[in-house]
């Protein structure tokens, strides 16, 4: 059986869209969208909180988040959210999950 969860790397776990959705439904995570406002037209994951990765205040905004919570992080393709997870891990966040493939992978899952 193939695991839906990928290996934990650099303080966070890479998840498939299916595993991301499962974790979203089973726990009470904070869903963090790190895309720019202009990218929201590509789709969203319900109950998200947005912090734009490209804002100069990005790190400062992350520092205000509760480190004891679990975070499901996504962007357009998974690259920025991976970088955001690395940054958050270095800031002391422990429960971090990156959506591999980003909103594109999510959209493919929910459209099927």
N, C-alpha and C positions, 0 to 999 in steps of 0.2 A: 504494500500500500504506500502510495506517495504522500508524504506529509504536506499539508497546506502551509505549514510554517517553514520559513527558511532559517538559516543559521543566524545566531545573534552575532553581530559584528559591531565593533566600536561603541558598545554601550546601548545598542538598540537592535530591534529585530525587524528584518524585512519580511513583509507579508504579501501574499497574493491577494487579489481583490476579494476572493471568496473568504479567505481567512480574516481579512480586515473586516468584512461585513459580519462574520460570525462573532468576532471579538466585540464589535460595536453593539451587537444585540445582547451578548451575554454579560457584559460588564457595564459600568457607567463611566466610560472614558470621556475625555475632552477631545473633540475632533477639531484638529487644527489645520486650517487651510493656509498655506504660506504663499499663495499666488497673489498677483496684483489684482486690483478691483476690475480691471479691464478683462481679465481672464475668466471671471465668474460666468460669463455667457456660455462657456464651454460645458457648464454643468456644475452642480454642487453635491455634496454629501449632506443630507439633512442634519440639522442641529450643529452646524460647524461654527467655529470662531475663526475669524480671519486676522492674520498678522502678516502684512506684506514683507516678504523676504528682502525686497529691494529698498525698503525704508531705512534711512540712516539710524532710526530708533529701534530697529528690529531686536537687537540684543537687549536693549533696555526694556522693551515690551515683554520679551521672554522672561526677564528677571522678575517680573511682577507676578508670574504664574506660580501656582501652588506645586511645589516639587513632589508632593506626596501623591498626586493624582497620576492616572495613566493617560497618555497622549497618543492618539492615532493621528499621524501627520501625513499630509498629502499636498501635492502640487500638480502641475500639468503632466509630467512624465516620470516623476520619482527622483529626479536629480536634486532639485532645490530642497525637497523635503528630507532627502538623505543628508544633505549638508546641515539642514536645520536640526536634525536629530543628533548629528555629531556635536554641534554647538551646544545643544541642550544637555547632552550627556556630560560635556566638559563643565557645564554649569551646575552639575549635581542632580539632574533629573535621572531617574532610574527606570521608569516604566514607559519606554518609548517604542513605538511601532511605526514603521514607514510603509506606506502603500507603494509597493513595487509597481511601476508602470503608471502611477498617478491617476488622475481623473480619467485619463484615456482608458486605463484598465477597468476602472470602476464602471464607466459608461458601457463598455463592452459587456460587463457582467450583468448589469441591470437591464440592458436592452434584450438580453437572451431569455 
